[in-house]
Amino acid sequence: MPRYDILLLDADGTLFDFERAEREALFAALRARGIVPGERHLAVYREINEGLWRRFERGELQKEELLRLRFSLYFEEMGIGEEPRRFNKEYLDELKKGAFLLPGAQELCERLHGCCRLCLATNGVSRVQRGRLRRSSIAPFIHDLFVSEDLGAQKPQAAYFDRVFARLGRPPRERVIILGDSLTSDMRGGVDYGIATCWLNFGRHRAPGLPVTYQIHALEEFVPIVLDEKNS
């Protein structure tokens, strides 16, 4: 019997290689406008975008405002004369094609499918996340997709987890675990909600100040935790 019945799996940076998808989408949208992209184009965009997503997690921005602001600020910084809303739409159209998996994601889903309920729990844009999941090889293993945009609340807010648990039929919290790479959304949300947490620390960063339940450095380390195997 597995230790946990329901797995809330973060999408970007946990199962999906978002950095690759982001790079390819941004560069494709820029090239379509005759702009030859370079590393500075990507670095400046990531700094602006990640800062806005942190504000979104803290409840300081609505998602619509985030999507409106990011390319306005980006074009201003880069001196690009483009219409931000149209560019953002074309960028998202490219982004939803990027169903690239991180090492171990396929194996994790194949191994745990059938004994656990696998759910994606993401703050991403709904049409992008649904499009990427449909295109991915792990789609047959995912039982549910919980996108903050659809639920009207985001990780780490308690309202997000309330709505997820309601959709799941209100399972016992001790039978649920969240796996993710983000301390500010996945781990903070799980700790505050009283469910088990597993921090995917790919970069072997310093231990967090949060009391996470488990810490792993590769996706294959998650399987024995869930299955309660010896030496986990």
Contacts in CASP RR format, 6 or more apart in sequence:
PFRMAT RR
TARGET T0000
AUTHOR 0000-0000-0000
METHOD contacts of the structure
MODEL  1
MPRYDILLLDADGTLFDFERAEREALFAALRARGIVPGERHLAVYREINE
GLWRRFERGELQKEELLRLRFSLYFEEMGIGEEPRRFNKEYLDELKKGAF
LLPGAQELCERLHGCCRLCLATNGVSRVQRGRLRRSSIAPFIHDLFVSED
LGAQKPQAAYFDRVFARLGRPPRERVIILGDSLTSDMRGGVDYGIATCWL
NFGRHRAPGLPVTYQIHALEEFVPIVLDEKNS
1 228 0 8 1.000
2 112 0 8 1.000
2 115 0 8 1.000
2 116 0 8 1.000
2 226 0 8 1.000
2 227 0 8 1.000
2 228 0 8 1.000
3 177 0 8 1.000
3 225 0 8 1.000
3 226 0 8 1.000
3 227 0 8 1.000
3 228 0 8 1.000
4 116 0 8 1.000
4 175 0 8 1.000
4 176 0 8 1.000
4 177 0 8 1.000
4 196 0 8 1.000
4 226 0 8 1.000
5 116 0 8 1.000
5 117 0 8 1.000
5 171 0 8 1.000
5 175 0 8 1.000
5 176 0 8 1.000
6 116 0 8 1.000
6 117 0 8 1.000
6 119 0 8 1.000
6 168 0 8 1.000
6 171 0 8 1.000
6 175 0 8 1.000
6 176 0 8 1.000
6 177 0 8 1.000
7 112 0 8 1.000
7 116 0 8 1.000
7 117 0 8 1.000
7 118 0 8 1.000
7 119 0 8 1.000
7 176 0 8 1.000
7 177 0 8 1.000
7 178 0 8 1.000
7 179 0 8 1.000
7 226 0 8 1.000
8 119 0 8 1.000
8 121 0 8 1.000
8 146 0 8 1.000
8 164 0 8 1.000
8 176 0 8 1.000
8 177 0 8 1.000
8 178 0 8 1.000
8 179 0 8 1.000
8 195 0 8 1.000
9 15 0 8 1.000
9 118 0 8 1.000
9 119 0 8 1.000
9 120 0 8 1.000
9 121 0 8 1.000
9 178 0 8 1.000
9 179 0 8 1.000
9 180 0 8 1.000
10 120 0 8 1.000
10 121 0 8 1.000
10 122 0 8 1.000
10 178 0 8 1.000
10 179 0 8 1.000
10 180 0 8 1.000
10 181 0 8 1.000
10 182 0 8 1.000
10 185 0 8 1.000
10 186 0 8 1.000
10 200 0 8 1.000
11 18 0 8 1.000
11 120 0 8 1.000
11 121 0 8 1.000
11 122 0 8 1.000
11 124 0 8 1.000
11 129 0 8 1.000
11 132 0 8 1.000
11 133 0 8 1.000
12 18 0 8 1.000
12 122 0 8 1.000
12 124 0 8 1.000
13 19 0 8 1.000
13 102 0 8 1.000
13 180 0 8 1.000
13 181 0 8 1.000
13 200 0 8 1.000
13 202 0 8 1.000
14 102 0 8 1.000
14 105 0 8 1.000
14 179 0 8 1.000
14 180 0 8 1.000
14 181 0 8 1.000
14 186 0 8 1.000
14 200 0 8 1.000
14 219 0 8 1.000
15 101 0 8 1.000
15 102 0 8 1.000
15 105 0 8 1.000
15 108 0 8 1.000
15 109 0 8 1.000
15 120 0 8 1.000
15 138 0 8 1.000
15 219 0 8 1.000
16 98 0 8 1.000
16 99 0 8 1.000
16 100 0 8 1.000
16 101 0 8 1.000
16 102 0 8 1.000
16 105 0 8 1.000
16 132 0 8 1.000
16 136 0 8 1.000
17 100 0 8 1.000
17 101 0 8 1.000
17 102 0 8 1.000
20 98 0 8 1.000
20 100 0 8 1.000
21 95 0 8 1.000
21 97 0 8 1.000
21 98 0 8 1.000
21 99 0 8 1.000
21 100 0 8 1.000
21 132 0 8 1.000
22 42 0 8 1.000
22 46 0 8 1.000
22 95 0 8 1.000
23 42 0 8 1.000
24 94 0 8 1.000
24 98 0 8 1.000
25 91 0 8 1.000
25 92 0 8 1.000
25 94 0 8 1.000
25 95 0 8 1.000
25 97 0 8 1.000
25 98 0 8 1.000
26 37 0 8 1.000
26 41 0 8 1.000
26 42 0 8 1.000
26 45 0 8 1.000
26 91 0 8 1.000
26 94 0 8 1.000
27 37 0 8 1.000
27 38 0 8 1.000
27 41 0 8 1.000
27 42 0 8 1.000
28 94 0 8 1.000
29 87 0 8 1.000
29 90 0 8 1.000
29 91 0 8 1.000
29 94 0 8 1.000
30 36 0 8 1.000
30 37 0 8 1.000
30 41 0 8 1.000
31 37 0 8 1.000
32 90 0 8 1.000
33 82 0 8 1.000
33 87 0 8 1.000
35 41 0 8 1.000
35 80 0 8 1.000
41 78 0 8 1.000
44 74 0 8 1.000
44 77 0 8 1.000
44 78 0 8 1.000
45 70 0 8 1.000
45 74 0 8 1.000
48 70 0 8 1.000
48 73 0 8 1.000
48 74 0 8 1.000
48 77 0 8 1.000
49 70 0 8 1.000
49 74 0 8 1.000
52 61 0 8 1.000
52 66 0 8 1.000
52 69 0 8 1.000
52 70 0 8 1.000
53 66 0 8 1.000
53 123 0 8 1.000
54 184 0 8 1.000
55 61 0 8 1.000
55 66 0 8 1.000
56 62 0 8 1.000
56 63 0 8 1.000
56 66 0 8 1.000
56 123 0 8 1.000
56 154 0 8 1.000
57 123 0 8 1.000
57 154 0 8 1.000
57 155 0 8 1.000
57 156 0 8 1.000
57 184 0 8 1.000
57 185 0 8 1.000
59 154 0 8 1.000
59 157 0 8 1.000
61 69 0 8 1.000
63 125 0 8 1.000
63 148 0 8 1.000
63 149 0 8 1.000
63 154 0 8 1.000
67 88 0 8 1.000
67 125 0 8 1.000
68 84 0 8 1.000
68 85 0 8 1.000
68 88 0 8 1.000
70 84 0 8 1.000
70 88 0 8 1.000
71 82 0 8 1.000
71 84 0 8 1.000
71 85 0 8 1.000
71 87 0 8 1.000
71 88 0 8 1.000
71 91 0 8 1.000
72 84 0 8 1.000
74 80 0 8 1.000
74 84 0 8 1.000
75 81 0 8 1.000
75 82 0 8 1.000
75 84 0 8 1.000
75 87 0 8 1.000
92 125 0 8 1.000
92 127 0 8 1.000
92 128 0 8 1.000
95 125 0 8 1.000
95 128 0 8 1.000
95 132 0 8 1.000
96 127 0 8 1.000
96 128 0 8 1.000
96 129 0 8 1.000
96 130 0 8 1.000
96 131 0 8 1.000
96 132 0 8 1.000
96 135 0 8 1.000
97 132 0 8 1.000
97 135 0 8 1.000
98 132 0 8 1.000
98 135 0 8 1.000
99 131 0 8 1.000
99 132 0 8 1.000
99 133 0 8 1.000
99 135 0 8 1.000
99 136 0 8 1.000
99 137 0 8 1.000
101 136 0 8 1.000
101 137 0 8 1.000
101 138 0 8 1.000
102 219 0 8 1.000
103 218 0 8 1.000
103 219 0 8 1.000
104 218 0 8 1.000
104 219 0 8 1.000
104 220 0 8 1.000
105 138 0 8 1.000
105 219 0 8 1.000
106 137 0 8 1.000
106 138 0 8 1.000
107 219 0 8 1.000
107 220 0 8 1.000
108 219 0 8 1.000
108 220 0 8 1.000
108 222 0 8 1.000
108 223 0 8 1.000
109 118 0 8 1.000
109 138 0 8 1.000
109 141 0 8 1.000
109 142 0 8 1.000
110 141 0 8 1.000
111 223 0 8 1.000
112 118 0 8 1.000
112 141 0 8 1.000
112 223 0 8 1.000
112 226 0 8 1.000
112 227 0 8 1.000
113 140 0 8 1.000
113 141 0 8 1.000
115 227 0 8 1.000
116 226 0 8 1.000
117 143 0 8 1.000
117 144 0 8 1.000
117 168 0 8 1.000
118 141 0 8 1.000
118 142 0 8 1.000
118 143 0 8 1.000
119 142 0 8 1.000
119 143 0 8 1.000
119 144 0 8 1.000
119 145 0 8 1.000
119 146 0 8 1.000
119 164 0 8 1.000
119 168 0 8 1.000
120 129 0 8 1.000
120 133 0 8 1.000
120 142 0 8 1.000
120 144 0 8 1.000
120 145 0 8 1.000
120 146 0 8 1.000
121 146 0 8 1.000
121 155 0 8 1.000
121 164 0 8 1.000
121 178 0 8 1.000
121 186 0 8 1.000
122 129 0 8 1.000
122 145 0 8 1.000
122 146 0 8 1.000
122 147 0 8 1.000
122 148 0 8 1.000
123 147 0 8 1.000
123 148 0 8 1.000
123 154 0 8 1.000
123 155 0 8 1.000
123 185 0 8 1.000
124 147 0 8 1.000
124 148 0 8 1.000
124 149 0 8 1.000
125 147 0 8 1.000
125 149 0 8 1.000
126 147 0 8 1.000
126 149 0 8 1.000
126 150 0 8 1.000
129 145 0 8 1.000
129 147 0 8 1.000
130 145 0 8 1.000
130 147 0 8 1.000
133 139 0 8 1.000
133 142 0 8 1.000
133 145 0 8 1.000
144 167 0 8 1.000
144 168 0 8 1.000
146 160 0 8 1.000
146 163 0 8 1.000
146 164 0 8 1.000
146 167 0 8 1.000
148 154 0 8 1.000
148 155 0 8 1.000
148 160 0 8 1.000
151 159 0 8 1.000
151 160 0 8 1.000
151 163 0 8 1.000
151 164 0 8 1.000
152 159 0 8 1.000
152 160 0 8 1.000
152 163 0 8 1.000
153 159 0 8 1.000
153 160 0 8 1.000
153 162 0 8 1.000
153 163 0 8 1.000
154 160 0 8 1.000
154 185 0 8 1.000
155 161 0 8 1.000
155 182 0 8 1.000
155 185 0 8 1.000
155 186 0 8 1.000
155 188 0 8 1.000
155 189 0 8 1.000
156 184 0 8 1.000
156 185 0 8 1.000
156 186 0 8 1.000
156 188 0 8 1.000
156 189 0 8 1.000
156 190 0 8 1.000
156 192 0 8 1.000
157 189 0 8 1.000
158 189 0 8 1.000
158 192 0 8 1.000
158 193 0 8 1.000
160 189 0 8 1.000
161 189 0 8 1.000
161 190 0 8 1.000
161 193 0 8 1.000
161 195 0 8 1.000
165 171 0 8 1.000
165 173 0 8 1.000
165 176 0 8 1.000
168 176 0 8 1.000
173 193 0 8 1.000
173 194 0 8 1.000
173 195 0 8 1.000
174 195 0 8 1.000
174 196 0 8 1.000
176 195 0 8 1.000
176 196 0 8 1.000
177 195 0 8 1.000
177 196 0 8 1.000
177 197 0 8 1.000
177 198 0 8 1.000
177 213 0 8 1.000
177 225 0 8 1.000
177 226 0 8 1.000
178 186 0 8 1.000
178 187 0 8 1.000
178 189 0 8 1.000
178 190 0 8 1.000
178 195 0 8 1.000
178 196 0 8 1.000
178 197 0 8 1.000
178 198 0 8 1.000
179 186 0 8 1.000
179 198 0 8 1.000
179 200 0 8 1.000
179 222 0 8 1.000
180 186 0 8 1.000
180 187 0 8 1.000
180 198 0 8 1.000
180 199 0 8 1.000
180 200 0 8 1.000
181 199 0 8 1.000
181 200 0 8 1.000
181 201 0 8 1.000
181 202 0 8 1.000
183 199 0 8 1.000
183 208 0 8 1.000
183 210 0 8 1.000
186 197 0 8 1.000
186 199 0 8 1.000
187 197 0 8 1.000
187 199 0 8 1.000
187 208 0 8 1.000
187 210 0 8 1.000
187 212 0 8 1.000
188 210 0 8 1.000
190 197 0 8 1.000
191 197 0 8 1.000
191 210 0 8 1.000
191 211 0 8 1.000
191 212 0 8 1.000
196 213 0 8 1.000
196 214 0 8 1.000
197 210 0 8 1.000
197 212 0 8 1.000
197 213 0 8 1.000
197 214 0 8 1.000
198 212 0 8 1.000
198 213 0 8 1.000
198 214 0 8 1.000
198 215 0 8 1.000
198 216 0 8 1.000
198 222 0 8 1.000
198 225 0 8 1.000
199 208 0 8 1.000
199 212 0 8 1.000
199 214 0 8 1.000
199 215 0 8 1.000
199 216 0 8 1.000
200 216 0 8 1.000
200 217 0 8 1.000
200 219 0 8 1.000
200 222 0 8 1.000
201 215 0 8 1.000
201 216 0 8 1.000
201 217 0 8 1.000
202 217 0 8 1.000
202 218 0 8 1.000
203 217 0 8 1.000
204 217 0 8 1.000
207 215 0 8 1.000
214 225 0 8 1.000
216 222 0 8 1.000
216 225 0 8 1.000
223 229 0 8 1.000
224 231 0 8 1.000
224 232 0 8 1.000
225 232 0 8 1.000
END
